[in-house]
Amino acid sequence: MPQTTTLASARVTAADDIITVTYTKFADSPSMIFVRWPRDVSVTTPNRLPAVAAAVNAVLAEAVGKLAAIRATER
């Protein structure tokens, strides 16, 4: 059975547009990263686009940091 760890998850718009990044380690195949985006279109105003982009970048940056910590303990 694969082992899954949530690396990061956050709302990126005022709606319930949540991005989740998970790390899944399989026993018999390479590990994978899954980035789950909202099912529907994410809508924002032009003025809010920089904040949405920053929120997406923050989720990915958090995931990268947590993955690095996990991999450091696997060595």
Legacy VTK file of the C-alpha trace (Angstrom):
# vtk DataFile Version 3.0
C-alpha trace
ASCII
DATASET POLYDATA
POINTS 75 float
0.000 0.000 0.000
1.458 3.409 -0.908
2.393 5.903 1.787
0.989 9.391 1.076
2.074 12.604 2.791
0.445 15.998 2.241
3.258 18.459 1.601
1.134 21.595 1.270
-2.449 22.688 0.794
-3.988 26.141 0.640
-6.831 28.202 -0.729
-5.616 30.363 -3.609
-8.699 32.444 -4.394
-11.629 33.832 -2.430
-13.670 30.872 -3.657
-12.871 27.364 -2.467
-10.050 26.934 -4.983
-7.647 24.765 -3.012
-4.346 23.404 -4.309
-2.957 20.317 -2.595
0.502 18.819 -3.130
1.056 15.253 -1.955
4.073 12.937 -1.945
3.292 9.275 -2.544
5.890 6.609 -1.933
5.165 3.263 -3.580
6.722 -0.037 -2.526
7.292 -1.289 -6.066
7.659 1.830 -8.235
9.193 5.314 -8.078
7.766 7.930 -5.738
5.459 10.556 -7.228
4.330 14.091 -6.468
0.666 14.861 -7.131
-0.460 18.468 -7.540
-4.232 18.665 -7.285
-5.740 21.788 -8.771
-9.388 22.881 -8.455
-11.802 20.987 -10.679
-13.298 24.090 -12.223
-11.884 27.329 -13.519
-10.420 29.602 -10.848
-11.719 33.143 -11.248
-10.174 36.318 -9.907
-10.085 39.977 -10.811
-7.092 41.467 -12.627
-6.139 43.354 -9.462
-6.075 40.125 -7.420
-3.992 38.109 -9.909
-0.672 38.964 -8.197
-2.051 37.716 -4.871
-3.335 34.508 -6.476
0.036 33.917 -8.137
1.785 34.520 -4.812
-0.552 32.048 -3.086
0.167 29.363 -5.703
3.907 29.985 -5.372
3.671 29.785 -1.571
1.955 26.379 -1.746
4.614 25.027 -4.097
7.466 26.520 -2.050
6.102 24.924 1.128
5.839 21.577 -0.660
9.435 21.804 -1.891
10.666 22.520 1.637
8.740 19.639 3.194
9.870 17.249 0.448
13.491 18.229 1.047
13.080 17.472 4.755
11.512 14.072 4.004
14.235 13.144 1.537
16.948 14.197 3.971
15.605 11.715 6.527
15.405 8.931 3.908
19.173 8.978 3.302
LINES 1 76
75 0 1 2 3 4 5 6 7 8 9 10 11 12 13 14 15 16 17 18 19 20 21 22 23 24 25 26 27 28 29 30 31 32 33 34 35 36 37 38 39 40 41 42 43 44 45 46 47 48 49 50 51 52 53 54 55 56 57 58 59 60 61 62 63 64 65 66 67 68 69 70 71 72 73 74
